[in-house]
Amino acid sequence: MKQDGHIDWNLLVRGMDGVLSGEEKELFEEWMADPEHRKYYERMVAEWNGDAVHETNMPRVLSKLDVMLRERRRQRRLVLRRRWLGWSAAAVLLIGIGGMFMIPDRQPEVTDMPVAEIIPGESKAILMLADGTSVNLDKTTDTSRLAVGVAEIARNEGKVTFADDEGAGEEAYNTVIIPKGGEYHVVLSDKSEIWLNADSKLQFPVNFRGGERRVILSGEAYFKVAHDAKHPFVVETDLGNVRVYGTEFNVKRYADEKEIKTTLVDGSVGFCKKDDRENYIKIKPGYQVSYENGGDAVVRKVKIDNEIAWKGKQFRFERCPLDEIMNDVMRWYDVDITFGDEALKKLYFTGTLNRYAKIESLLRFFEAGCDIRFEIKGRSIIVMRK
């Protein structure tokens, strides 16, 4: 913490999570001793947990914060420009807190971010059963629990559970499609659980027969596979397959991205390229195997919390380029984001944000970390230099 009362945003987040080290806790408590700081922290906690949706003063508070940040930005413009030249503008997301609620009546003119009806994603999906039945699973469904064939839908829980269909043929498949701005929880007939992220599709047989349990994925999903050593579980994608026996892991393979990433949380998995079905590369918990078509598979140690943050209702990124972050934002908020300057795509940011926050609040954090701004027009957003 600096003498002027500023504190690292990530320190506040760690305080909410209760994972501060001894030294961090001392800094945190020293900063919280100021009543104005405590008032801001309480507002931040409420906003983070989604409890401040009806806080009528929140736009005014954020507007005042913008004024203060603009003043701070003038003082550090030279430093930021040097970072621009080196393409290392890592946004530590430092939020200037001191004096936030004591801004003079005469304030510099502020241009407010255009207001758009853009809300975060929610539980919704399209269920297509093997018999041709199609059901939209969203908040417009007029029942909290619905049975369709072998599928039992708990809409209020965002969950669909499947049972075996003894009358179905061997080649019968069910399909769950998650649109942009959606997510859903699927329980297969073998009791394996799958959480599907936005803009994803999962295909799976009505009955698991034969020597393996095979599903087909496009997009991103977190798997908690029921243990069955005699029947390995296989996740098939267009770039390669992931083979497991009973474990928890995340697979990310979007068609508009170059690579597939498999991150192991617990157990053991192996990955093989699509054209090499026999040579599986095994990884241990805490590791990720990634593969780009035509290249070699790469295994590296990762921070699991960053890779599966979406399942925990967060965006987490560490020195991640802005274009990759915006890809996730586009899918979750169902918006179109373009860059007014291609060079802005390679600005690197570090931070943890609430996945269920209003998009205006989320974008302000990126503006605070660097000299960029977001122009919202309907469901289109342009990233521009200030």
N, C-alpha and C positions, 0 to 999 in steps of 0.2 A: 504493500500500500504506500502511496506517495503522500507527501506532506499536505497536498491540496485536497485530500479526501477521496481521491479516486481509488477504485478497487477493480481488480480483474473480474470480469463477468463470470468466468469459469469458476472462480473461487466462490461466488454466490451460488452457482449451480451445485458445486460440491457440498456446500453448506446445506442446501435443501436435501441432497441425497444422504447426508450424514456420514460422509467419508473424508472429512478434513483430517489432515495430519496435525500433530501437536502444534507445530509452528503456524500452520494455516489457521488453526482454531484461534490462536492468540490474535492474529491479524484480523480475523473475522469478528471476534468479540470486541476488539478495539474500535473497529469501524462501526459496529452496531450500537456502541455506546452513545452515538449521536442520535437524538430522537428523530431528526429528519431522515437519517439513513435507515433507521428501523422502519419508519413509515413507508419509505420506498420499497424496502425488502418485503414487507407484508403485502404491498400491492403486487409486487413481482411474483410472489408465491401464489397469490390468488389468480393472477393472469395465467401462470404456468399450469395450474391445475384446472383451468377452464372455468373457475368460479367467478370471474370478473366480466362475464359476457354482458351483464346488465349494468356495468359501472359507467354511468353517464359521463363522468369526468375523465375517463381514460384517454379519449382523443385529445383533450386539452393538456393532460399531463405529458403525453407523447409529443405534442406540438412544442411544449416548453423544452422538452429534452432535445428536440431537433435544434432549437435556437442555441442552446448551450453547446451542442456538438459542433455547430457551424463556427462558433467562436473558437472552440478548441482546435478545430481543423485548420484555421488560418495560421495558428502558431506552429503547427507541425507540417505544413504543406511542403516545405523543402525536404523534410525527411521522407515523406510519402512519395515525392517525385523520384527520389533516389531509389526507393524500393520499386517504383514502376519500371525504371530503367533496368533493374536487375531481375524483374519479374518474380519478386519474392514478397509480394504484399500479403503476408500471412495475417489475416484478420483475427487478432486475439480477442476481438470484440470487447475492448475496454469501454466500459460505460462510465461516463463522468457523473458522479452522483452529488457531490457536495454543492449546495446552493441551488439544487434543482427546483425546490419549492419556494425560492426567494428571488425569482427573476423580477426585475423592475417592471413597472406598468408600461413604460415605453419600450417596446420590443422591436427588433428588426422585423421587417416584413417577411413572412414565411409563406411559401407556396405549398399548400397542402397537397398530399398525394391524392390523385383522383380516387373517388370511392367507387368500388365495383362490388357487385354481389358475387363474390368468390368465396366459397366456403371450403373447409378441409374435407377430406374424404370421409366415407362412412361405410357401414356394412351393407353391401349390395352385390348381387351377382346374378347371372343368368344360368339356370340349370337346364341342361338338355339331356333327357333320359334316353336310354337305348331304344325305347319303344316309340320315340318321336315326340314325346311330351316335352313341352317347354314352359318353364316357370320363371318369372321375374322375381327375384328375392330382394326387395328393398322396402323402404318405409311405407310404400303405398299398398303393400300386401295387407289384406284386411283381416288377418288372423295372426296371433302370436305363435301358434303351433299348427303345422300343416303336414299331412301325410300324402305323399304323391308316390304311388307304387312302393318301392322299397326305400324311399327317401323320407326321412322325418325332418322337417324344417322347424327350427326354433328361431323365428325371425328376430325376436327381441334380444337374442343372444348372438345373432349373426353367425349361426351355426347350422350345418346340415349333416345328418348322420345317415349312413347307408347300411343296409342289411343285405345278405346274400339273396339272390334271385335264382332259385333253383330251376325255374322254367326258362331262363334265358340261354341262348346259344353261347358257344365258346368265344365268338368274335364280337359279342355285344359290348359296347362301351358307353359309359356315361361321360358327360363333359360339364365342367364348371368354368364359366367365363367371368372374369372380373374386369369390369370396364375401368377406364381412368376415373379416379376419384372414388375407388371402391376397395374393399378388402373383405375376406370371408374365411371362416373356419370350417374345414371339412374333416369328417371322421369316416374312414373307409370301413368296409365290412370286416377287415382283419383287426380293427381297433387302432390302426395307425392314424395319427392326427396330422393335418396339414393346414398351415395358415398361409393363405394366398394374398400377395400384395397387389397393388393396383396394376391394371393393364396386363393381366396374366391369364393363362388358360391351362387347365389340368384335364387330361383324359385318362380314364382308368377303366379296367374291365368290370362288368357287373359282378362277376365271380372270379376270384383268383384260383386258377386251376393250373396244374402242371408243376414244374420245378421252381418257378420264381413268381414274384409279385412285381409286375412291371406297370409303371405309370409314365405318361408323356407330359412334359412341362414346357411351356413357353412363358417367360416372364420371371417372377421371383416367388419363392416359397420357402417356408421354414417347415422342416419335417421332424416329427417325433414318431419313429417307426417302432411298431410292436415287434418284440423279439420273436424270431422264428428261424432257428439255425438251419432247418431243412429247406426253407423257402426264402432265399435271399430277396431283398427288396431292391429294385432297379429303377432309377429315375433316368428316363431317356430324354435327350435334347437333340437339336439339330447338329451340335458340335461334338457331342460325346455323351457317355453314360456315367452315372454314379451308382456304385454297387454297395449295399449295406446289409447288415443282418439285424441290427437293433440299436438305434443310436439317435442322436439329435444333430441336425446340420442344416445349413442354409444353402440354397442353390439360386444363383442369379444369372439368367440368360435371356436378355431382351434382344429382339431381332434388330433394333436400331443401335445396339452396342456391339463392339467387335469381339468381345470375349465372354466366356463362361467362367463364373467364380463359384467354387464350392468351399464353404467354411465349416469346419468340424467343431461342434460344441462338446460333444461327448460320444464315446465309443470309437468306432473305426470305420472308415470308408475308403473306397478306391475309385479312381477316375481313369477312364480310358477314352481315347479319341474315337470318333465315330467310325473311322476306317481301320481301327485296330481294337477289336472287341475282346482280345485276350490279355493284353498287357496292361494291367491296372496299376496305377501309381497310388500307393497307400499313404495316408496322412494321419497325424495324431491330433488330439484335441488342441485347439489354439492355433492350428495351422490352416492355411488356405491353398488350394491348388487352382491355378487359373490357366486358361488355354485360349489362344487366338488361332483361328483357322490358318493352317500353313506353318505355324510356328511350333515351338516346343512347350510342353506343359511346365509351369513354374510353381514351385512350392515355397511358401514363405510363412513366417510367423506373423500373426496379426492380432490386433486388439478385438476380441470377439464382440464386445459391447458396441463398437463402431459398426461392425458388419451386420449385426442383427438389430440395430436400434429401432428400425421401423416397426418391429414386432412389439417393442416396449414403448410405442407411442412417441418416439423421438426421431429427430434428425441428428446424427452425430457424424462429424467429419474432422479429419486431422490432416492439415496441409493438402486439402483436396481442391482440384481446379474448379472454378466457378461453373463451367459448362456441365460437369458431371453432377454437381449439386443441383443445378437447375433442371437436369433431366428427371431427377427424383421429384422435385417440386412440381414439374409439369404433370407427371403421372398422378400425383396425389391430389392436386387441386384441379386437375382437368383444365389446364390452361395452355396457351401456346406462348413460348418465350423465345424471343430472338435477340441477337446482339447487334447493337448499332456500330460496334467496333469489334472486329474479330479478336483483337489482342486482349480484350477483357475476359475472354474465355479462360485464359491461363493465369488469372489472378488466383492465388491460393488462400484458402480460408481454413480456420480451425474453430470449432464451436459445437455447442449442444443446444438444440432448439426444440420447442414443443411442436410436435407434428399436428396437433389439433388447434393451434393458434390461428387467428385470422391472418390471411396472407399479408395484409398491410403491416401488421406487427412483425411478422417474420422478415419481410424485406427490409424493414428499418434497421435491423441488426447488421445486415450486409452494408448498408449505406453508412452506418456508423464506423465500420472498420476500414473503409476505403473511399476514395473520391469517385463513387459511382452513384447513379440514381436509376430508379425503375419508373417507367412511364406506363400506366395501366389504361388500356382502352378496351372496354368490354372484357372479354376473356383473353385478350392479347396483351403481353407485357414485353416492353423493349428495355434492354439493359444498355445504359448510356453513360458516357463520361459526364461528370458534373460541369 
